[in-house]
Amino acid sequence: MNTSPAPMGRRRVCVVGAGYVGLTAAACFAHIGHDVACVESDPWRLDELRQGRIPIHEPGLDALVAQGAADGRLRFYAEVGPALLGAEVAFLCVGTPPQPSGEPNLGPLAVAARQVAAAAPRDVVVVVKSTVPPGSCEALELICAEAAPAGVTVRVASSPEFLRESRAVWDFLHPDRVVVGSDDPGVADLIGGLYPEGCAVVRCDRRGAELVKYAANTFLAVKISFANEVARLCGALGTDATAVLEGVGLDRRIGTAFLRPGPGYGGSCLPKDVAGFRAAGEALGAPTWLADAAERSNHQARRAVVATLRAAVGSLAGKQVAVLGFAFKAGTDDTRDSPGLDIAAQLVEAGASVRIHDPLAAPLSHPGLWAAGVGDAVLGADAVVVTTDAAEYRSIRPDWLAATMHGRTAVDAAGAFDVPAFSAEGITVYGVGRGAPTDFPAVVWSPLRWAHPVSEGVPG
Ligand SMILES: NC(=O)c1ccc[n+]([C@@H]2O[C@H](COP(=O)([O-])OP(=O)(O)OC[C@H]3O[C@@H](n4cnc5c(N)ncnc54)[C@H](O)[C@@H]3O)[C@@H](O)[C@H]2O)c1
């Protein structure tokens, strides 16, 4: 691999799929100055976009889409054919959801690649932005060769996307790096030149680029699971995980990002990509022990939230519990593989009566459990469980909560509550490695025993 600054040039670009990645890429490419034709197969999404409405929550995206549409640099299409006219490059940004085996479903991606190849009026470069197992671009190139009209060459390259939901526009316009995987230097130059001027471009072969994405997300998952393991030790020791992890993360070799205790990772990417990384390792005979452990630890992190509540209030049967946060994190409306929904489902299974709330996400499932406001969710609740640190939850006043809920227990897995302020109102807040586990005994274990002869016992 080597890095080089991205050159700049205005191009006509086709983007297939207008989800979190595709719509952001399309709007940002138009903002940079390219002519963008964005294809979306979902009629409802397409209609919303054509009416100037944004079907997902992503700060700043509405303004960029409106600007692109007004400037005539961003148009939306139902079919690939007209969108490809004049385009040298087509970015595939369709979903690659996980299958029960852990491997992603690449069916929609193959369909999209075939559609582009079949409609290509001239040679085209297909760039896979979706997250895929190493080797996928090579397979897609074979599919494209079969589908392309005679005399048309379709080359497939990889350029995975690293944006974070809730900061997608910022991340796309200010990437830490852009990764371009192609064996053809001319193709790599063409793709690298489409991105914002001056960003670092890592160039490698296609398999390498595909693996960068899996490896990066798996490393982040390992970091989150590690933080939760440290937090579990903190809980057992009665010390504050937030301070401990800050002490660890401020070491520049480690870094504070993703080193926060919480209810475990979720969303459409980390769980799927860890599973994909593991599946790739298994297929290739390369053990992935750390990824395996991160996944197990993550399941445990979600169960631990429910176990903490059970330890605090006893049997959950018949208890009324408010779950605050069912998007997979604050700042997004994405509920895919969300810890909050998982925790709510565990509570329902344990016999609790659950009301769930989220500031941004719409209740796509469990309609009977959904509360329109925080007040509706917590009114008369025996306990409150917080799973994201949304601003709305961070600003809950302890006196208001004490007056609105029935019980006096909160499990704040997201670190949203100021524990002493809630304690002052009589609410016991249990966190992940923080909070008020008041019934811990004094530390009684071997490292302290050296100071006390065995005959005198240990400090009590
Ligand atoms: N969401 C993220 O934060 C993120 C970040 C980096 C990478 N990724 C990866 O990017 C890919 C896309 O993720 P997403 O979250 O944007 O998915 P998404 O489900 O939000 O969007 C995919 C869109 O593609 C459309 N689509 C599917 N087939 C199509 C076709 N043949 N023609 C036109 N449109 C089609 C769907 O209708 C949908 O609107 C996935 O592989 C994902 O792992 C996602």
Ligand as a Chemical Component Dictionary entry (heavy atoms), coordinates in Angstrom:
data_LIG
# 
_chem_comp.id                   LIG 
_chem_comp.type                 NON-POLYMER 
_chem_comp.pdbx_formal_charge   0 
_chem_comp.three_letter_code    LIG 
# 
loop_
_chem_comp_atom.comp_id 
_chem_comp_atom.atom_id 
_chem_comp_atom.alt_atom_id 
_chem_comp_atom.type_symbol 
_chem_comp_atom.charge 
_chem_comp_atom.model_Cartn_x 
_chem_comp_atom.model_Cartn_y 
_chem_comp_atom.model_Cartn_z 
_chem_comp_atom.pdbx_ordinal 
LIG N1  N1  N 0  -24.708 2.694  7.416  1  
LIG C1  C1  C 0  -23.431 2.916  7.710  2  
LIG O1  O1  O 0  -23.089 3.576  8.676  3  
LIG C2  C2  C 0  -22.360 2.341  6.824  4  
LIG C3  C3  C 0  -21.048 2.830  6.930  5  
LIG C4  C4  C 0  -20.061 2.288  6.114  6  
LIG C5  C5  C 0  -20.377 1.262  5.237  7  
LIG N2  N2  N 1  -21.657 0.789  5.176  8  
LIG C6  C6  C 0  -21.972 -0.264 4.206  9  
LIG O2  O2  O 0  -22.550 0.354  3.072  10 
LIG C7  C7  C 0  -23.576 -0.501 2.526  11 
LIG C8  C8  C 0  -24.898 0.253  2.483  12 
LIG O3  O3  O 0  -25.279 0.533  3.804  13 
LIG P1  P1  P 0  -26.500 1.528  4.120  14 
LIG O4  O4  O 0  -26.583 1.637  5.592  15 
LIG O5  O5  O -1 -26.374 2.753  3.309  16 
LIG O6  O6  O 0  -27.723 0.644  3.567  17 
LIG P2  P2  P 0  -29.243 1.076  3.410  18 
LIG O7  O7  O 0  -30.029 -0.172 3.561  19 
LIG O8  O8  O 0  -29.525 2.262  4.282  20 
LIG O9  O9  O 0  -29.352 1.593  1.900  21 
LIG C9  C9  C 0  -29.274 0.756  0.773  22 
LIG C10 C10 C 0  -30.173 1.371  -0.290 23 
LIG O10 O10 O 0  -29.940 0.696  -1.526 24 
LIG C11 C11 C 0  -31.200 0.554  -2.200 25 
LIG N3  N3  N 0  -31.049 -0.486 -3.214 26 
LIG C12 C12 C 0  -30.894 -1.824 -3.041 27 
LIG N4  N4  N 0  -30.735 -2.429 -4.237 28 
LIG C13 C13 C 0  -30.787 -1.461 -5.185 29 
LIG C14 C14 C 0  -30.683 -1.469 -6.598 30 
LIG N5  N5  N 0  -30.488 -2.591 -7.288 31 
LIG N6  N6  N 0  -30.808 -0.284 -7.258 32 
LIG C15 C15 C 0  -31.015 0.861  -6.586 33 
LIG N7  N7  N 0  -31.105 0.927  -5.228 34 
LIG C16 C16 C 0  -30.981 -0.223 -4.552 35 
LIG C17 C17 C 0  -32.177 0.229  -1.059 36 
LIG O11 O11 O 0  -33.507 0.435  -1.435 37 
LIG C18 C18 C 0  -31.671 1.189  0.018  38 
LIG O12 O12 O 0  -32.312 2.449  -0.067 39 
LIG C19 C19 C 0  -23.584 -1.760 3.388  40 
LIG O13 O13 O 0  -22.738 -2.723 2.816  41 
LIG C20 C20 C 0  -22.978 -1.276 4.685  42 
LIG O14 O14 O 0  -22.365 -2.300 5.415  43 
LIG C21 C21 C 0  -22.658 1.316  5.931  44 
# 
loop_
_chem_comp_bond.comp_id 
_chem_comp_bond.atom_id_1 
_chem_comp_bond.atom_id_2 
_chem_comp_bond.value_order 
_chem_comp_bond.pdbx_ordinal 
LIG N1  C1  SING 1  
LIG C1  O1  DOUB 2  
LIG C1  C2  SING 3  
LIG C2  C3  SING 4  
LIG C2  C21 DOUB 5  
LIG C3  C4  DOUB 6  
LIG C4  C5  SING 7  
LIG C5  N2  DOUB 8  
LIG N2  C6  SING 9  
LIG N2  C21 SING 10 
LIG C6  O2  SING 11 
LIG C6  C20 SING 12 
LIG O2  C7  SING 13 
LIG C7  C8  SING 14 
LIG C7  C19 SING 15 
LIG C8  O3  SING 16 
LIG O3  P1  SING 17 
LIG P1  O4  DOUB 18 
LIG P1  O5  SING 19 
LIG P1  O6  SING 20 
LIG O6  P2  SING 21 
LIG P2  O7  DOUB 22 
LIG P2  O8  SING 23 
LIG P2  O9  SING 24 
LIG O9  C9  SING 25 
LIG C9  C10 SING 26 
LIG C10 O10 SING 27 
LIG C10 C18 SING 28 
LIG O10 C11 SING 29 
LIG C11 N3  SING 30 
LIG C11 C17 SING 31 
LIG N3  C12 SING 32 
LIG N3  C16 SING 33 
LIG C12 N4  DOUB 34 
LIG N4  C13 SING 35 
LIG C13 C14 SING 36 
LIG C13 C16 DOUB 37 
LIG C14 N5  SING 38 
LIG C14 N6  DOUB 39 
LIG N6  C15 SING 40 
LIG C15 N7  DOUB 41 
LIG N7  C16 SING 42 
LIG C17 O11 SING 43 
LIG C17 C18 SING 44 
LIG C18 O12 SING 45 
LIG C19 O13 SING 46 
LIG C19 C20 SING 47 
LIG C20 O14 SING 48 
# 
